[in-house]
Amino acid sequence: FNNMTKVPGRRRPHRLTLLGSLAVGPDVSRAAAFAPSPPLTNHRRRRHPTSRLASPGSRSRSGGGSLSSAPPVAGNEAAADATGAIITNPPPPPPPHPSSSSLSRAATWHKQRRRQMLAQYGDQILPLERDASSQSVGVPLLVVANAALFGLAIWAGSLRPPAVVALAAFPGSMLSLWQLQILHDALHGSLLDKRKTKFGGAGGGRLSRKAMQDATLFWGSMPSVFGYYLYLKYGHMTHHKSVGDPEKASLAKLFDSADVEFEDGDVLFVAHRMKLKGDIGPTFRIPPLRRGGRARKLTMSISKMGFDAWKTTRPVRNVLAFAASFAYERSMLVCNDVVVAISGRNFFFPNKPDRFHRECATYCRCAVAVRALLVLLAGWKSLLFLYLSELLWSIPPHPASAMFVTNHGSAIDADTGRCVPSSSTYAGRLYSLFTLGTNYHVEHHDFPTVPFHKLHRLRQIAPEFYRQGSDDNLLRIMKGAFSDPQYYACMDAARI
């Protein structure tokens, strides 16, 4: 990925290597992305413990207005909506944006930023959305990552448990995170060549783009022990529309909903480490213990129990509570996969339609079969390796945890008093490579269909929207996040 062309547009890189395109150009500091701001030297900013904020309401270098009064875009408004709609080339007319009422305030914040950037830099950004894909990099890397995970899992069977933990910490956790990021690109339509509508076979291919993406998402998520498939399939695209919505982003809503998709799948993760509004879930119906008795309801939440153990300004205690609740819940997911594979239903979501339960059952049966094969080949420690590989990158002091636990906080901009609902983490080129671009979180929400290895280009094209530098301290970021937990994505803020 090194030495990408510095001239914007559609030119191809003049040298492409497997390991480098994530952090081309000047590395950048930890930042929420913001509306255009004057030069940083003209402002004194209060540093937030987990992000540095530029003014969301200040004017751009080319005279653009604030986020609340973003200029309209003529003709080239959007190549993808807030959920990352798939575009092919030659492109059809841009899909309409969801109505403002269907978007959360945080999603609207990103939509306004997007409109401003397209107004100023549409000729450079639209080709990244419309034409760029990560196929030449992402597909081979997904094959390598999954093959390596399978091979390392077999090797782990011959190791002692401490060695298995070390192997999972690195390179296992990195490979698992790469698997997630590449599948995430597939979900947004950025992995496969956007110029094609058919794939596989002869004569132009027999699989539609949607079928190929679904197959990549399904089979590419193995090997794993609790995996990313169901979250990506049913919870991530809605996250882009509902992030921080107090009505939709609640545990009770998530577990009790009768919709096939989760209202915001990220709630399943943030409930362990951030404040949420609304009731908890899931709620289970307990049948009567005796004839003629009354059925009862039991509401419980592993994540809420863990989060209730947190104490302000006690980061070590809070990290331990988070690690315990998160690890325990992940282990329950492993067991639940077996139950779903046998019963054909996911009892945590009793009100969801049969289509959801059929998909859960199909996936769990295939995933459990792969896990059973690993146990036959290498014993139980092969599954321990995969479990830890998927778990450890989320928990401090793992470096990737810094971006995972702070990507949707409630930092307050010192100049405007507005809440900034998203942030990115920048700690050098190796960090961008290690996380495979998942640290560019604001950039991704601004332009969901830009592939992972091109997200850094947005900061080069529109530098006034993103702060520059490379001075993040990952341990300090994690300490701040676990010392004083915030509301999820400005959920409780008066103004965004």
Residue pairs with C-beta under 8 A, 6 or more apart in sequence:
1 13
1 16
1 17
1 18
1 19
1 20
1 21
1 22
1 23
1 24
1 137
1 433
1 453
2 15
2 17
2 20
2 21
2 24
3 13
3 14
3 15
3 24
4 13
4 21
4 24
4 25
4 457
5 11
5 12
5 13
5 14
6 25
8 123
8 124
8 457
8 460
8 461
9 123
9 124
9 127
10 127
10 131
13 21
16 136
16 137
18 137
18 140
18 141
19 433
20 429
20 433
21 137
21 453
21 454
21 456
22 429
22 432
22 433
22 436
22 437
22 452
22 453
22 456
23 428
23 429
23 430
23 431
23 432
23 433
23 456
24 456
24 457
24 460
25 456
25 459
25 460
26 460
26 468
26 469
26 470
27 426
27 427
27 428
27 429
27 432
27 469
27 470
28 424
28 426
28 459
28 466
28 467
28 468
28 469
28 470
29 52
29 426
29 467
29 468
29 469
29 470
29 471
29 472
30 50
30 51
30 52
30 423
30 424
30 425
30 426
30 427
30 472
30 477
31 51
31 52
31 53
31 54
31 423
31 424
31 426
31 442
31 466
31 467
32 51
32 52
32 53
32 54
32 411
32 420
32 422
32 423
32 424
32 442
33 113
33 422
33 423
33 424
33 442
33 443
33 446
33 465
33 466
34 53
34 54
34 55
34 56
34 113
34 413
34 420
34 465
34 466
34 467
35 54
35 55
35 56
35 57
35 58
35 60
35 66
35 67
35 112
35 113
35 116
35 465
36 58
36 59
36 60
36 61
36 62
36 64
36 116
36 464
36 465
37 43
37 54
37 55
37 58
37 59
37 60
37 464
38 55
38 58
38 59
38 61
40 54
40 467
43 54
43 55
43 415
44 414
45 52
45 53
45 54
45 414
45 415
46 414
48 411
48 412
48 480
49 476
49 477
49 479
49 480
49 481
49 483
49 484
50 406
50 409
50 411
50 423
50 477
50 480
50 481
51 406
51 409
51 411
51 420
51 423
52 467
53 411
53 412
53 413
53 414
53 420
54 413
54 467
55 413
55 415
55 416
56 66
56 67
56 109
56 413
56 416
56 418
56 420
57 66
57 67
57 68
57 413
57 415
57 416
57 418
58 66
58 415
58 416
59 65
59 66
60 116
60 120
60 464
60 465
61 464
62 120
64 70
64 71
64 116
64 119
64 120
65 71
65 116
67 109
67 112
67 113
67 116
68 112
70 112
70 113
70 115
70 116
70 119
71 115
71 116
71 119
72 115
72 119
73 115
73 118
73 119
73 122
76 94
76 118
76 122
76 123
76 126
77 94
77 97
77 115
77 118
78 94
78 95
78 97
78 114
78 118
79 87
79 91
79 94
79 126
79 129
79 130
79 449
80 86
80 87
80 95
80 129
80 188
80 189
80 447
80 448
80 449
81 95
81 96
81 97
81 98
82 97
82 98
82 103
82 107
82 110
82 111
82 240
82 241
82 448
83 98
83 237
83 238
83 240
83 241
83 448
84 187
84 188
84 189
84 190
84 237
84 240
84 448
84 449
85 95
85 189
85 449
86 188
86 189
86 194
86 209
86 213
86 449
87 94
87 129
87 130
87 189
87 194
87 449
88 194
88 195
88 196
88 197
88 209
89 130
89 131
89 194
89 195
91 130
97 111
98 241
100 108
102 241
103 111
103 241
104 241
104 242
104 243
104 244
104 245
104 248
104 249
104 489
105 244
105 245
105 421
105 490
105 496
106 243
106 244
106 245
106 408
106 421
106 422
106 489
106 490
106 496
107 240
107 241
107 242
107 243
107 244
107 445
108 496
109 421
109 422
109 496
110 422
110 442
110 445
110 446
113 446
113 465
114 446
114 447
116 465
117 125
117 446
117 458
117 461
117 462
117 465
118 125
118 126
120 462
121 461
121 462
124 461
125 447
125 450
125 458
125 461
125 462
128 447
128 450
128 451
128 454
128 457
128 458
129 447
129 449
129 450
130 194
131 194
131 195
132 190
132 194
132 450
132 451
132 454
133 190
133 191
133 192
133 193
133 194
133 451
134 182
134 185
134 190
134 191
134 451
134 452
134 453
134 454
135 191
135 192
135 193
137 453
138 182
138 185
138 186
138 191
138 451
138 452
138 453
139 182
139 191
141 178
141 182
141 436
142 178
142 179
142 182
142 183
142 216
142 220
145 175
145 176
145 178
145 179
145 182
146 179
146 220
146 222
146 223
148 171
148 175
149 172
149 175
149 176
149 179
149 223
149 224
149 386
149 389
150 223
150 374
152 167
152 171
152 172
152 175
152 385
153 223
153 374
153 378
153 382
153 383
153 385
153 386
154 374
154 377
154 378
154 382
155 167
155 378
156 163
156 164
156 167
156 168
156 378
156 381
156 382
156 384
156 385
157 377
157 378
157 379
157 381
157 382
158 378
159 167
159 381
161 381
161 384
164 381
164 384
164 385
164 388
165 388
167 385
168 384
168 385
168 386
168 387
168 388
168 389
168 392
169 388
169 392
169 398
172 385
172 386
172 388
172 389
172 392
173 388
173 389
173 390
173 392
173 393
173 398
173 400
174 393
174 400
174 434
175 389
176 224
176 386
176 389
176 390
176 393
177 393
177 400
177 435
177 436
177 438
178 436
179 220
179 221
179 224
179 228
180 228
180 438
181 435
181 436
181 437
181 438
181 452
182 191
182 220
182 436
182 452
183 216
183 217
183 220
183 221
183 228
183 229
183 232
184 232
184 236
184 438
184 452
185 191
185 451
185 452
186 192
186 213
186 216
186 217
186 220
187 213
187 217
187 232
187 233
187 236
187 237
188 448
188 449
189 209
189 213
189 449
190 449
190 450
190 451
190 452
191 213
191 216
191 451
192 199
192 209
192 212
192 213
192 216
196 205
196 209
197 208
197 209
198 204
198 205
198 206
198 207
198 208
198 209
199 205
199 207
199 208
199 209
199 212
200 206
200 207
200 212
201 207
207 215
217 229
217 232
217 233
218 229
218 363
218 366
221 227
221 228
221 229
221 232
221 367
222 366
222 367
222 370
223 370
223 371
223 374
223 386
224 367
224 386
224 390
225 334
225 371
225 383
225 386
225 387
225 390
226 330
226 333
226 334
226 337
226 387
226 390
227 367
227 390
229 363
229 367
230 359
230 360
230 363
231 262
231 265
231 268
233 359
234 260
234 261
234 262
234 265
234 356
235 261
235 262
235 264
235 265
235 266
235 268
236 265
236 266
237 261
238 248
238 261
238 262
238 263
238 264
238 265
239 264
239 265
239 266
240 445
240 448
242 248
242 249
242 263
242 264
243 249
243 264
243 266
243 408
243 421
243 422
243 445
243 489
244 408
244 421
244 488
244 489
244 490
244 491
245 263
245 264
245 491
246 277
246 278
246 491
246 492
247 253
247 278
248 263
248 264
249 263
249 264
249 266
249 267
249 276
249 277
249 278
249 488
249 489
249 491
250 267
250 276
250 277
250 278
250 279
250 281
251 267
251 271
251 276
251 278
251 279
251 280
251 281
251 282
251 301
251 303
251 304
252 278
252 279
252 280
252 281
252 283
253 263
253 278
253 281
254 262
254 263
254 264
254 265
254 267
254 268
254 281
255 281
255 282
255 283
255 348
255 349
256 281
256 282
256 283
256 351
257 263
257 349
257 351
257 352
258 351
258 352
258 353
259 352
260 352
260 353
260 355
260 356
262 268
266 408
267 276
267 488
268 303
269 394
269 404
270 276
270 408
270 488
271 301
271 303
271 304
271 307
272 303
272 306
272 307
272 322
272 325
272 326
272 329
273 307
273 322
273 405
273 481
273 482
273 485
274 408
274 409
274 485
274 486
274 487
274 488
275 485
275 486
275 487
275 488
275 491
275 492
276 487
276 488
276 491
277 487
277 491
277 492
279 299
280 299
280 300
280 301
280 304
281 299
281 301
282 299
282 300
282 301
282 348
282 349
283 297
283 298
283 299
284 297
284 298
284 299
284 300
284 347
285 295
285 296
285 297
285 350
286 295
286 296
286 297
286 298
287 295
288 294
288 295
288 296
302 325
302 328
302 329
302 332
303 325
303 326
303 329
305 325
306 321
306 322
306 324
306 325
306 326
306 328
307 321
307 322
307 325
307 485
309 317
309 321
310 317
310 318
310 321
310 322
310 485
311 317
311 318
312 483
312 484
313 483
313 484
314 483
315 478
315 479
315 482
315 483
318 482
318 483
318 485
319 395
319 396
319 478
319 482
322 395
322 482
323 395
326 391
326 394
326 395
327 391
327 395
330 387
330 390
330 391
331 387
334 383
334 387
336 346
336 348
337 364
337 367
337 368
338 364
338 368
339 347
340 346
340 360
340 361
340 364
341 361
341 364
341 365
341 367
341 368
343 361
344 357
344 358
344 361
345 357
345 360
345 361
346 352
346 356
346 357
346 360
346 361
349 356
371 383
371 386
374 382
374 383
374 386
375 382
375 383
392 398
393 400
393 401
393 404
394 400
394 401
394 404
394 405
395 401
396 402
396 405
396 478
396 482
397 475
397 478
399 427
399 431
399 434
399 435
399 474
400 434
400 435
400 438
401 478
402 425
402 427
402 472
402 474
402 477
402 478
402 481
403 424
403 425
403 435
403 438
403 439
403 441
404 438
405 478
405 481
405 482
406 423
406 425
406 477
406 480
406 481
407 422
407 423
407 424
407 425
407 441
408 421
408 422
408 423
408 441
408 488
408 489
409 420
409 421
409 423
409 481
409 486
409 488
409 489
410 419
410 420
410 421
410 486
410 487
410 488
410 489
410 490
410 491
410 492
410 493
411 419
411 420
411 423
411 486
412 418
412 419
412 420
412 493
413 419
413 420
417 495
418 493
418 495
418 496
419 490
419 493
419 494
419 495
419 496
420 490
420 496
421 489
421 490
421 493
421 496
422 441
422 442
422 445
422 489
423 441
423 442
424 439
424 440
424 441
424 442
424 443
424 466
425 431
425 439
425 441
425 472
425 474
425 477
426 432
426 439
426 469
426 470
426 472
427 439
427 470
427 472
427 473
427 474
428 470
431 439
431 472
431 474
432 439
432 440
432 456
436 452
437 452
437 453
437 455
437 456
438 452
440 452
440 455
440 456
440 458
440 459
442 466
443 450
443 455
443 456
443 458
443 459
443 466
444 450
444 455
446 458
446 465
447 455
447 458
450 457
450 458
458 465
458 466
459 465
459 466
459 468
487 493
490 496
